[in-house]
Amino acid sequence: MAIKAVVFDVGETLTSDTRYWTDWANWLGVPSHTMSALVGSVLTQGLDNAEAIRIVKPGCNVPAEWEARRAAGHDERLDETDLYPDVRVALQQLKDSGLWVGVAGNQNVRAAECLRQLMLPVDGIAVSAEWGVSKPNPAFFDHIIAWTGYQPGEIVYVGDHPANDIVPARAAGLRTAHLRRGPIGLTTASPLADWTVDSLSELADGLTKPV
C-alpha cells in the first residue's frame, strides 16, 4: 500500500525539549542540568516525565502548577529556535512530493497556538488537548486516521518514543518511523518500526525517492 500521509510527533521529533525543561527548572528554582538529569532518570524508568517535577516539588499538582505559571506570565513558549535544523527542509520535501503532512502530539492548547504561528509547511496541526485524548491511547491514532482521511496503512507516524509513538501507532495499523533523537529516541530501540532513522532528512529521502 502506497504511503500518502506522514504525521509527526512534536517533542524531540520536531522540537527540542531544552527550553521546556529550562523554563520548568527556572520556575522550580533548580539548575537546568538538575532538571534534565531528573527527566532522564524518570524516562528511563518508564515514568511520565511530569514525575520529574514532582521529585523537585513533592506532591505537586502539575496542572495546577501550570495554571500558576500562566498566571505569573510564564506560559509555554515555542519559536523558530526550538525547531531542530532539519525540520523545515524535510517537511517541505515531503509536501513537494505530494504527501499529506501533519503534526500531532501530546501538547496543550498553548503549544498548538505556538506551532501554528511557526507556519510550518504542513497540511494540519493537532494536539491531544484539542482531541481530548493522549498517546498512547488507541483513540489518539483513530483521530489521526479520521483527520488525514487515509487508510491506516497509507499513513506513517513519526516519533522518538517507542512506547508512546511506535507501538500504539503500529497497533492501529499505521506505518511507523522511529527517530533516534532525544533521550528516549537514542536509548530505546524500536524493532517494530518500519523505518529507523537518525534525522528527518534521512526519512524524507527514504519516503520520496523513486521506486
Contacts in CASP RR format, 6 or more apart in sequence:
PFRMAT RR
TARGET T0000
AUTHOR 0000-0000-0000
METHOD contacts of the structure
MODEL  1
MAIKAVVFDVGETLTSDTRYWTDWANWLGVPSHTMSALVGSVLTQGLDNA
EAIRIVKPGCNVPAEWEARRAAGHDERLDETDLYPDVRVALQQLKDSGLW
VGVAGNQNVRAAECLRQLMLPVDGIAVSAEWGVSKPNPAFFDHIIAWTGY
QPGEIVYVGDHPANDIVPARAAGLRTAHLRRGPIGLTTASPLADWTVDSL
SELADGLTKPV
1 151 0 8 1.000
1 153 0 8 1.000
1 154 0 8 1.000
2 154 0 8 1.000
3 99 0 8 1.000
3 154 0 8 1.000
3 155 0 8 1.000
3 156 0 8 1.000
3 175 0 8 1.000
3 207 0 8 1.000
4 99 0 8 1.000
4 100 0 8 1.000
4 148 0 8 1.000
4 150 0 8 1.000
4 154 0 8 1.000
4 155 0 8 1.000
5 99 0 8 1.000
5 100 0 8 1.000
5 101 0 8 1.000
5 102 0 8 1.000
5 148 0 8 1.000
5 149 0 8 1.000
5 150 0 8 1.000
5 154 0 8 1.000
5 155 0 8 1.000
5 156 0 8 1.000
6 94 0 8 1.000
6 99 0 8 1.000
6 100 0 8 1.000
6 101 0 8 1.000
6 102 0 8 1.000
6 155 0 8 1.000
6 156 0 8 1.000
6 158 0 8 1.000
6 207 0 8 1.000
7 101 0 8 1.000
7 102 0 8 1.000
7 103 0 8 1.000
7 104 0 8 1.000
7 144 0 8 1.000
7 148 0 8 1.000
7 155 0 8 1.000
7 156 0 8 1.000
7 157 0 8 1.000
7 158 0 8 1.000
8 14 0 8 1.000
8 91 0 8 1.000
8 101 0 8 1.000
8 102 0 8 1.000
8 103 0 8 1.000
8 104 0 8 1.000
8 157 0 8 1.000
8 158 0 8 1.000
8 159 0 8 1.000
9 104 0 8 1.000
9 105 0 8 1.000
9 157 0 8 1.000
9 158 0 8 1.000
9 159 0 8 1.000
9 160 0 8 1.000
9 161 0 8 1.000
9 164 0 8 1.000
9 165 0 8 1.000
10 103 0 8 1.000
10 105 0 8 1.000
10 106 0 8 1.000
10 107 0 8 1.000
10 111 0 8 1.000
10 115 0 8 1.000
10 127 0 8 1.000
11 17 0 8 1.000
11 105 0 8 1.000
11 160 0 8 1.000
12 160 0 8 1.000
12 161 0 8 1.000
12 179 0 8 1.000
12 181 0 8 1.000
12 182 0 8 1.000
12 183 0 8 1.000
12 184 0 8 1.000
12 185 0 8 1.000
13 158 0 8 1.000
13 159 0 8 1.000
13 160 0 8 1.000
13 179 0 8 1.000
13 181 0 8 1.000
13 200 0 8 1.000
14 83 0 8 1.000
14 84 0 8 1.000
14 87 0 8 1.000
14 103 0 8 1.000
14 120 0 8 1.000
14 200 0 8 1.000
15 78 0 8 1.000
15 82 0 8 1.000
15 83 0 8 1.000
15 84 0 8 1.000
16 82 0 8 1.000
16 83 0 8 1.000
16 84 0 8 1.000
17 39 0 8 1.000
17 182 0 8 1.000
18 82 0 8 1.000
19 77 0 8 1.000
19 78 0 8 1.000
19 81 0 8 1.000
19 82 0 8 1.000
20 76 0 8 1.000
21 32 0 8 1.000
21 35 0 8 1.000
21 36 0 8 1.000
21 39 0 8 1.000
21 52 0 8 1.000
22 32 0 8 1.000
22 35 0 8 1.000
23 74 0 8 1.000
23 76 0 8 1.000
23 77 0 8 1.000
24 35 0 8 1.000
24 52 0 8 1.000
24 53 0 8 1.000
25 31 0 8 1.000
25 32 0 8 1.000
25 34 0 8 1.000
25 35 0 8 1.000
25 36 0 8 1.000
26 32 0 8 1.000
27 65 0 8 1.000
27 69 0 8 1.000
27 74 0 8 1.000
28 35 0 8 1.000
28 53 0 8 1.000
28 56 0 8 1.000
28 57 0 8 1.000
29 56 0 8 1.000
30 56 0 8 1.000
34 56 0 8 1.000
35 52 0 8 1.000
35 56 0 8 1.000
38 52 0 8 1.000
38 55 0 8 1.000
38 56 0 8 1.000
39 49 0 8 1.000
39 52 0 8 1.000
39 183 0 8 1.000
40 52 0 8 1.000
40 183 0 8 1.000
41 52 0 8 1.000
42 48 0 8 1.000
42 49 0 8 1.000
42 51 0 8 1.000
42 52 0 8 1.000
42 55 0 8 1.000
43 49 0 8 1.000
43 183 0 8 1.000
43 184 0 8 1.000
44 183 0 8 1.000
44 187 0 8 1.000
46 163 0 8 1.000
50 62 0 8 1.000
53 60 0 8 1.000
53 62 0 8 1.000
53 65 0 8 1.000
54 60 0 8 1.000
54 62 0 8 1.000
57 65 0 8 1.000
66 108 0 8 1.000
69 75 0 8 1.000
70 110 0 8 1.000
75 110 0 8 1.000
76 108 0 8 1.000
76 110 0 8 1.000
76 111 0 8 1.000
76 114 0 8 1.000
77 114 0 8 1.000
78 111 0 8 1.000
78 114 0 8 1.000
78 115 0 8 1.000
78 118 0 8 1.000
79 114 0 8 1.000
79 118 0 8 1.000
80 118 0 8 1.000
83 118 0 8 1.000
84 181 0 8 1.000
84 200 0 8 1.000
86 199 0 8 1.000
86 200 0 8 1.000
86 201 0 8 1.000
87 120 0 8 1.000
87 200 0 8 1.000
88 120 0 8 1.000
88 121 0 8 1.000
89 201 0 8 1.000
89 204 0 8 1.000
90 199 0 8 1.000
90 200 0 8 1.000
90 201 0 8 1.000
90 203 0 8 1.000
90 204 0 8 1.000
91 101 0 8 1.000
91 120 0 8 1.000
91 121 0 8 1.000
91 122 0 8 1.000
91 200 0 8 1.000
91 204 0 8 1.000
92 121 0 8 1.000
93 201 0 8 1.000
93 204 0 8 1.000
93 205 0 8 1.000
93 208 0 8 1.000
94 101 0 8 1.000
94 204 0 8 1.000
94 207 0 8 1.000
94 208 0 8 1.000
95 101 0 8 1.000
95 121 0 8 1.000
95 122 0 8 1.000
95 123 0 8 1.000
97 207 0 8 1.000
97 208 0 8 1.000
99 207 0 8 1.000
99 208 0 8 1.000
100 123 0 8 1.000
100 148 0 8 1.000
100 150 0 8 1.000
101 121 0 8 1.000
101 122 0 8 1.000
101 123 0 8 1.000
101 124 0 8 1.000
102 122 0 8 1.000
102 123 0 8 1.000
102 124 0 8 1.000
102 125 0 8 1.000
102 126 0 8 1.000
102 148 0 8 1.000
103 115 0 8 1.000
103 120 0 8 1.000
103 122 0 8 1.000
103 124 0 8 1.000
103 125 0 8 1.000
103 126 0 8 1.000
104 125 0 8 1.000
104 126 0 8 1.000
104 127 0 8 1.000
104 140 0 8 1.000
104 143 0 8 1.000
104 144 0 8 1.000
104 147 0 8 1.000
105 126 0 8 1.000
105 127 0 8 1.000
105 128 0 8 1.000
105 135 0 8 1.000
106 127 0 8 1.000
106 128 0 8 1.000
106 134 0 8 1.000
106 135 0 8 1.000
106 164 0 8 1.000
107 115 0 8 1.000
107 127 0 8 1.000
107 128 0 8 1.000
107 129 0 8 1.000
108 127 0 8 1.000
108 129 0 8 1.000
109 127 0 8 1.000
109 129 0 8 1.000
109 130 0 8 1.000
111 127 0 8 1.000
112 125 0 8 1.000
112 126 0 8 1.000
112 127 0 8 1.000
112 129 0 8 1.000
112 130 0 8 1.000
115 125 0 8 1.000
115 127 0 8 1.000
116 125 0 8 1.000
126 143 0 8 1.000
126 147 0 8 1.000
128 134 0 8 1.000
128 135 0 8 1.000
128 140 0 8 1.000
131 140 0 8 1.000
131 143 0 8 1.000
133 139 0 8 1.000
133 140 0 8 1.000
133 143 0 8 1.000
134 140 0 8 1.000
135 141 0 8 1.000
135 164 0 8 1.000
135 165 0 8 1.000
135 168 0 8 1.000
136 163 0 8 1.000
136 164 0 8 1.000
136 165 0 8 1.000
136 167 0 8 1.000
136 168 0 8 1.000
137 168 0 8 1.000
138 168 0 8 1.000
138 171 0 8 1.000
138 172 0 8 1.000
140 168 0 8 1.000
141 157 0 8 1.000
141 168 0 8 1.000
141 169 0 8 1.000
141 171 0 8 1.000
141 172 0 8 1.000
141 173 0 8 1.000
141 174 0 8 1.000
142 172 0 8 1.000
144 155 0 8 1.000
144 157 0 8 1.000
144 172 0 8 1.000
144 174 0 8 1.000
145 151 0 8 1.000
145 152 0 8 1.000
145 155 0 8 1.000
145 172 0 8 1.000
145 174 0 8 1.000
148 155 0 8 1.000
152 172 0 8 1.000
152 173 0 8 1.000
152 174 0 8 1.000
153 173 0 8 1.000
153 174 0 8 1.000
153 175 0 8 1.000
155 174 0 8 1.000
155 175 0 8 1.000
156 174 0 8 1.000
156 175 0 8 1.000
156 176 0 8 1.000
156 177 0 8 1.000
156 194 0 8 1.000
156 195 0 8 1.000
156 207 0 8 1.000
157 165 0 8 1.000
157 166 0 8 1.000
157 169 0 8 1.000
157 174 0 8 1.000
157 175 0 8 1.000
157 176 0 8 1.000
157 177 0 8 1.000
158 165 0 8 1.000
158 176 0 8 1.000
158 177 0 8 1.000
158 179 0 8 1.000
158 200 0 8 1.000
158 203 0 8 1.000
159 165 0 8 1.000
159 166 0 8 1.000
159 176 0 8 1.000
159 177 0 8 1.000
159 178 0 8 1.000
159 179 0 8 1.000
160 178 0 8 1.000
160 179 0 8 1.000
160 180 0 8 1.000
160 181 0 8 1.000
160 182 0 8 1.000
160 184 0 8 1.000
160 185 0 8 1.000
161 184 0 8 1.000
161 185 0 8 1.000
161 188 0 8 1.000
162 178 0 8 1.000
162 184 0 8 1.000
162 185 0 8 1.000
162 188 0 8 1.000
162 189 0 8 1.000
162 190 0 8 1.000
162 192 0 8 1.000
162 193 0 8 1.000
163 188 0 8 1.000
165 176 0 8 1.000
165 178 0 8 1.000
166 176 0 8 1.000
166 178 0 8 1.000
166 190 0 8 1.000
166 192 0 8 1.000
166 193 0 8 1.000
167 190 0 8 1.000
167 192 0 8 1.000
169 176 0 8 1.000
170 176 0 8 1.000
170 192 0 8 1.000
170 193 0 8 1.000
175 194 0 8 1.000
176 190 0 8 1.000
176 192 0 8 1.000
176 193 0 8 1.000
176 194 0 8 1.000
176 195 0 8 1.000
177 193 0 8 1.000
177 194 0 8 1.000
177 195 0 8 1.000
177 196 0 8 1.000
177 197 0 8 1.000
177 203 0 8 1.000
178 185 0 8 1.000
178 190 0 8 1.000
178 193 0 8 1.000
178 195 0 8 1.000
178 196 0 8 1.000
178 197 0 8 1.000
179 185 0 8 1.000
179 197 0 8 1.000
179 198 0 8 1.000
179 199 0 8 1.000
179 200 0 8 1.000
179 203 0 8 1.000
180 186 0 8 1.000
180 196 0 8 1.000
180 197 0 8 1.000
180 198 0 8 1.000
181 198 0 8 1.000
181 199 0 8 1.000
189 196 0 8 1.000
190 196 0 8 1.000
195 203 0 8 1.000
195 206 0 8 1.000
197 203 0 8 1.000
END
